Amino acid sequence: MKIVAVTACPTGIAHTYMAAERLERTAKKMNLDIKVETQGAMGIENELEQEDIAHADAVIFAADIAVQKKERFDGLKIIETSVQDAIKNPEGILQKIAG
């Protein structure tokens, strides 16, 4: 299963990156393929390629602010959660997608 994710908080400093790391680490343990884009005060970093999005089965928005360029993900199964939830419960979020 291929998953893309966007993590974003108002400042885009620690929590954005912590959420991305937790999702990546947990997905690896669950044998899931994930790519994560981060958004915040610095703008979009590690921007997802259109090819990654096109091949994804689902997207996770772990965001406490509006996701930029959200229309890129139209048609995908979307799981929306907070940055804090992605840090504390990444396995639960990924299980919602993987089943």
C-alpha positions in Angstrom: 0.0 0.0 0.0 1.3 3.5 -0.9 0.5 6.4 1.3 1.3 10.1 1.0 1.0 12.5 4.0 1.2 16.2 4.8 2.2 17.3 8.2 1.7 21.0 9.1 1.6 23.2 12.1 1.4 27.0 12.5 5.2 27.4 13.0 6.3 24.4 11.1 9.2 23.7 13.3 9.4 20.8 15.8 6.0 19.3 15.8 5.7 19.2 12.0 8.9 17.2 11.7 8.2 15.0 14.7 4.9 14.0 13.2 6.5 13.3 9.8 9.2 11.2 11.5 6.8 9.2 13.6 4.6 8.4 10.5 7.6 7.4 8.5 9.1 5.2 11.2 5.8 3.5 12.0 4.8 2.9 8.4 8.2 1.2 7.8 7.5 -1.2 10.8 4.1 -1.9 9.3 5.6 -2.6 5.8 3.7 0.4 4.3 5.2 2.7 1.7 4.9 6.4 2.8 6.2 9.7 1.6 5.7 12.8 3.7 5.6 16.5 2.8 6.0 19.1 5.6 4.4 22.6 5.6 4.7 25.5 8.0 6.5 28.9 8.3 9.1 27.8 5.8 6.4 26.9 3.2 6.3 23.5 1.6 9.3 21.3 2.1 9.9 17.8 0.6 7.0 18.5 -1.8 5.3 15.4 -3.0 5.8 14.6 -6.7 2.6 14.4 -8.8 3.7 10.8 -9.5 3.8 9.9 -5.8 0.3 11.3 -5.4 -1.1 9.6 -8.5 0.2 6.2 -7.2 -1.0 6.7 -3.7 -3.9 4.7 -2.2 -4.6 7.3 0.5 -3.4 10.5 2.1 -3.0 11.6 5.7 -3.3 15.2 6.6 -1.8 15.6 10.1 -2.3 19.3 10.2 -3.2 22.0 12.6 -3.4 24.6 9.8 -4.9 24.6 6.3 -3.0 22.3 4.0 -1.6 24.2 1.0 -2.4 22.9 -2.5 -5.0 20.5 -1.1 -6.6 20.0 -4.5 -3.7 17.8 -5.5 -5.2 15.1 -3.5 -8.7 15.1 -4.9 -10.0 11.6 -5.4 -7.9 10.0 -2.8 -9.1 8.5 0.5 -8.3 11.1 3.1 -7.6 10.7 6.8 -7.5 14.0 8.7 -5.9 14.3 12.1 -3.9 16.6 14.3 -0.2 16.9 14.4 -0.3 15.8 18.0 -2.2 12.7 17.2 0.3 11.8 14.5 3.1 12.1 17.1 1.3 10.1 19.8 -0.7 7.5 17.8 0.8 7.0 14.3 0.0 3.3 14.3 -3.7 4.0 14.9 -3.8 6.5 12.0 -2.0 4.1 9.7 -4.3 1.2 10.7 -7.3 3.3 9.6 -5.9 3.2 6.1 -4.3 -0.3 6.0 -7.2 -2.0 7.7 
